[in-house]
Amino acid sequence: MHLNVNIQGKGFPILCLHGHPGSGNSMSVFTEHLSQHFQTIAPDLRGYGKSRTKQDFVMTDHLQDLEELLDRLQIKKCLILGWSLGGIVGIELALKLPHRVTGLILVATAAKPRSNHPPISLQDNLFTGIAALLNYVKPGWDWNIQTFGKKSLFRYLINQHTPSTYSYIAKYAVPAYLQTSSFATRALNRAIKTDRNRIPDLYQIRSPSLMLTGAADRHITALSSLETSQNLSNCKYKCYPQTAHLFPWEIPGQVLGDIDNWLGENLSVVCNQ
């Protein structure tokens, strides 16, 4: 599939893969910063954003799409930055193309993802819809945050209910949700039911990696991210307290600083593999 893609900057390529629901635009918290020194490539995965499809597909189709994208852009080697589902796909791509993926930056993800998300009630869905709508019209409105946001499903996605975090949600999360197709949702749900476990295969990934996670993540727990990092041969792990699944929107400065530090420590290895 010919993926829609946003390319910024010049330098060593970083393939930035979004989560579910998501789009290449939702990776802007990373791409706007990293494109100052690297070439960032942020595609809409199949069934997301502007990469529209009218038929069912399976998760492995993402790998073929991304390999074809790298070929089209004539990229022989790249780093991968993957958030949530993007990290899961990124791990799979590193296993499939070890000669092309020279490093992994993994964000709120795992090779054997586990969730401890509580059951969702009718009130959860109602308050989430109201909070999202009001926040889209008036981003970061404190009354909405206190009245609906903290009582909605946002409470499992973020731990720090700040106006700036809600501004990210309004600008990127809501449009991405509306552009995520039912085909993408079905593909993900089928994959979840298989309970796929790639932990035994991680020894094959020899390139440097960085695992970042939020301590209060209910969607992909910090413990499952830690397990992945412990089974990667060359992985640095960091867990941020008082943050959840969308922690790059809660503490962007700290996250980007830690990514910069890791890149500084590993850039020569990553670029010369």
C-alpha positions as CSV (number, residue, x, y, z in Angstrom):
1,M,0.0,0.0,0.0
2,H,1.2,3.5,-0.9
3,L,1.3,5.1,2.6
4,N,0.7,8.8,3.2
5,V,3.9,10.1,4.9
6,N,5.2,13.3,6.4
7,I,9.0,13.9,5.9
8,Q,10.9,16.6,7.7
9,G,14.5,17.6,8.1
10,K,17.8,16.2,6.8
11,G,20.2,13.7,8.2
12,F,20.1,10.0,9.4
13,P,16.5,8.7,8.9
14,I,14.2,8.1,11.9
15,L,11.1,6.1,11.0
16,C,8.4,7.4,13.5
17,L,5.5,5.0,14.0
18,H,2.3,6.0,15.7
19,G,-0.1,4.1,17.9
20,H,-3.8,3.2,17.8
21,P,-5.7,5.4,17.2
22,G,-3.1,7.6,15.6
23,S,-1.5,9.1,12.5
24,G,1.8,10.5,11.4
25,N,0.7,13.9,12.7
26,S,0.3,12.6,16.2
27,M,4.1,11.9,16.3
28,S,4.8,15.7,15.9
29,V,5.9,15.9,19.6
30,F,8.9,13.9,18.4
31,T,9.3,14.9,14.7
32,E,9.2,18.7,15.2
33,H,12.2,18.3,17.6
34,L,14.2,15.5,16.0
35,S,13.9,16.9,12.5
36,Q,16.3,19.7,13.5
37,H,19.1,17.2,13.3
38,F,17.6,14.1,11.6
39,Q,15.3,13.2,8.8
40,T,12.0,12.2,10.4
41,I,9.6,9.9,8.4
42,A,6.2,9.7,9.9
43,P,3.7,7.6,7.9
44,D,0.1,7.0,8.4
45,L,-0.1,3.3,8.8
46,R,-2.5,1.3,6.7
47,G,-6.1,2.2,7.8
48,Y,-5.0,5.3,9.7
49,G,-5.0,9.0,8.8
50,K,-4.9,9.5,5.1
51,S,-3.6,5.9,4.3
52,R,-7.2,4.8,3.5
53,T,-8.2,1.2,2.8
54,K,-11.5,-0.4,1.9
55,Q,-10.7,-3.9,2.9
56,D,-9.7,-6.0,5.9
57,F,-6.0,-6.6,6.6
58,V,-3.8,-8.2,9.2
59,M,-1.1,-6.6,11.3
60,T,1.7,-8.2,9.3
61,D,0.6,-6.1,6.3
62,H,2.1,-3.1,8.1
63,L,5.5,-4.6,7.8
64,Q,5.2,-5.0,4.0
65,D,3.9,-1.5,3.7
66,L,6.8,-0.1,5.7
67,E,9.4,-2.1,3.8
68,E,8.0,-0.8,0.5
69,L,8.0,2.7,1.9
70,L,11.7,2.4,2.8
71,D,12.4,1.1,-0.7
72,R,10.4,4.0,-2.3
73,L,12.4,6.5,-0.3
74,Q,15.7,4.7,-1.0
75,I,16.5,4.4,2.7
76,K,19.0,1.6,3.3
77,K,19.2,2.0,7.1
78,C,17.2,3.8,9.7
79,L,16.3,4.2,13.4
80,I,12.8,3.4,14.5
81,L,10.8,5.4,17.0
82,G,7.6,3.6,17.9
83,W,4.9,4.6,20.3
84,S,2.5,2.0,21.6
85,L,1.3,0.0,18.5
86,G,4.1,1.7,16.6
87,G,6.6,0.2,19.0
88,I,5.1,-3.3,18.5
89,V,5.3,-2.9,14.7
90,G,8.8,-1.4,15.1
91,I,10.0,-4.5,17.0
92,E,8.6,-6.7,14.3
93,L,10.3,-4.7,11.6
94,A,13.6,-4.9,13.4
95,L,13.3,-8.7,13.5
96,K,12.3,-8.8,9.9
97,L,15.0,-6.3,8.6
98,P,17.9,-6.5,11.0
99,H,20.3,-5.2,8.3
100,R,18.2,-2.0,7.9
101,V,17.0,-1.1,11.4
102,T,20.1,0.1,13.4
103,G,18.4,1.2,16.6
104,L,15.0,1.3,18.4
105,I,13.4,4.0,20.5
106,L,10.4,2.3,22.1
107,V,7.7,4.4,23.8
108,A,4.9,2.9,26.0
109,T,5.1,-0.5,24.2
110,A,6.2,-4.1,24.7
111,A,7.1,-7.3,22.8
112,K,4.5,-9.0,25.0
113,P,2.0,-6.2,25.8
114,R,-0.1,-6.6,28.9
115,S,-2.9,-4.3,30.1
116,N,-4.5,-3.7,33.5
117,H,-7.2,-1.4,32.2
118,P,-10.4,-1.6,34.3
119,P,-13.8,-2.4,32.7
120,I,-15.3,0.5,30.7
121,S,-18.7,1.8,31.9
122,L,-21.4,3.7,30.0
123,Q,-20.6,6.7,32.1
124,D,-16.9,6.4,31.0
125,N,-17.9,6.5,27.4
126,L,-20.4,9.4,27.9
127,F,-17.9,11.6,29.9
128,T,-15.1,10.8,27.4
129,G,-17.3,12.0,24.5
130,I,-18.3,15.2,26.3
131,A,-14.7,15.9,27.5
132,A,-13.3,15.3,24.0
133,L,-15.9,17.5,22.3
134,L,-15.5,20.4,24.7
135,N,-11.7,20.1,24.7
136,Y,-11.7,20.1,20.9
137,V,-13.7,23.4,20.9
138,K,-11.8,24.9,23.8
139,P,-8.5,23.1,24.4
140,G,-7.2,22.9,27.9
141,W,-10.4,24.4,29.5
142,D,-9.9,23.8,33.2
143,W,-13.7,23.5,33.9
144,N,-14.0,20.8,31.4
145,I,-10.9,19.0,32.7
146,Q,-12.2,19.0,36.3
147,T,-15.8,18.3,35.4
148,F,-15.5,15.7,32.7
149,G,-11.9,15.0,31.8
150,K,-10.8,13.5,35.1
151,K,-13.9,11.3,35.2
152,S,-13.5,10.1,31.6
153,L,-11.3,7.5,30.0
154,F,-8.6,10.2,29.8
155,R,-7.8,9.3,33.4
156,Y,-6.3,6.0,32.2
157,L,-4.4,7.7,29.3
158,I,-2.8,10.5,31.3
159,N,-1.9,11.1,34.9
160,Q,-1.2,14.8,34.7
161,H,-4.3,16.6,33.7
162,T,-2.7,19.8,32.6
163,P,-4.0,22.3,30.0
164,S,-0.9,21.6,27.8
165,T,-1.6,17.9,27.8
166,Y,-5.2,18.5,26.9
167,S,-4.1,20.8,24.1
168,Y,-2.1,17.9,22.5
169,I,-5.2,15.7,22.9
170,A,-7.4,18.2,21.1
171,K,-4.9,18.9,18.3
172,Y,-3.7,15.3,17.6
173,A,-5.7,12.6,19.4
174,V,-9.3,13.6,18.4
175,P,-8.5,14.0,14.7
176,A,-6.5,10.7,14.7
177,Y,-9.4,8.9,16.4
178,L,-11.9,10.2,13.8
179,Q,-9.6,9.1,10.9
180,T,-8.9,5.6,12.3
181,S,-10.8,3.1,10.2
182,S,-12.8,0.1,11.4
183,F,-10.5,-2.1,9.4
184,A,-7.5,-0.9,11.5
185,T,-9.5,-1.5,14.7
186,R,-10.4,-5.0,13.6
187,A,-6.8,-5.9,12.6
188,L,-5.6,-4.8,16.1
189,N,-8.3,-6.6,18.0
190,R,-7.6,-9.8,16.1
191,A,-3.9,-9.5,16.9
192,I,-4.6,-8.9,20.6
193,K,-6.7,-12.1,20.7
194,T,-3.7,-14.1,19.5
195,D,-1.8,-13.0,22.6
196,R,1.4,-12.8,20.5
197,N,4.7,-13.0,22.4
198,R,7.9,-11.9,20.8
199,I,10.0,-12.0,24.0
200,P,11.8,-15.3,23.0
201,D,12.9,-13.7,19.7
202,L,14.3,-10.4,21.1
203,Y,17.8,-11.9,21.4
204,Q,18.1,-11.5,17.6
205,I,18.0,-7.7,18.0
206,R,21.6,-6.6,18.6
207,S,21.3,-2.9,17.9
208,P,21.1,-0.3,20.7
209,S,17.6,0.4,22.0
210,L,15.9,2.8,24.4
211,M,12.7,1.9,26.3
212,L,10.6,4.7,27.8
213,T,7.5,4.0,29.9
214,G,5.0,5.7,32.2
215,A,4.7,4.2,35.7
216,A,0.8,4.5,35.7
217,D,0.3,3.2,32.2
218,R,-2.8,1.0,32.2
219,H,-2.8,0.2,28.4
220,I,0.6,-1.3,28.2
221,T,2.0,-1.7,31.7
222,A,5.4,-0.5,32.8
223,L,6.2,-4.1,33.9
224,S,5.6,-5.5,30.4
225,S,7.8,-2.7,29.0
226,L,10.5,-3.6,31.6
227,E,10.3,-7.2,30.6
228,T,11.0,-6.3,27.0
229,S,13.9,-4.1,27.9
230,Q,15.4,-6.9,30.0
231,N,15.3,-9.2,27.0
232,L,17.0,-6.8,24.6
233,S,20.7,-7.2,24.6
234,N,21.6,-3.5,24.5
235,C,18.7,-1.5,26.0
236,K,18.5,1.5,28.3
237,Y,15.2,1.6,30.3
238,K,13.5,4.6,31.9
239,C,10.2,4.8,33.8
240,Y,8.6,8.2,34.4
241,P,6.7,8.5,37.7
242,Q,3.2,10.0,37.8
243,T,2.7,9.5,34.0
244,A,0.5,7.2,31.9
245,H,0.3,6.0,28.3
246,L,0.4,9.4,26.7
247,F,3.4,10.6,28.8
248,P,5.2,12.2,25.8
249,W,2.3,14.7,25.9
250,E,2.5,15.0,29.7
251,I,6.3,15.7,30.0
252,P,7.5,16.3,26.5
253,G,10.6,18.3,27.5
254,Q,11.9,15.5,29.8
255,V,11.2,12.8,27.2
256,L,12.9,14.6,24.3
257,G,15.9,15.4,26.6
258,D,16.3,11.7,27.4
259,I,16.0,10.7,23.7
260,D,18.6,13.4,22.8
261,N,21.0,12.0,25.5
262,W,20.5,8.4,24.3
263,L,21.1,9.5,20.7
264,G,24.3,11.3,21.7
265,E,25.6,8.2,23.4
266,N,24.7,5.8,20.6
267,L,24.7,7.9,17.4
268,S,28.1,6.7,16.1
269,V,27.0,3.0,16.5
270,V,23.6,3.6,15.0
271,C,24.9,5.4,12.0
272,N,27.7,3.0,11.2
273,Q,26.1,-0.4,11.6
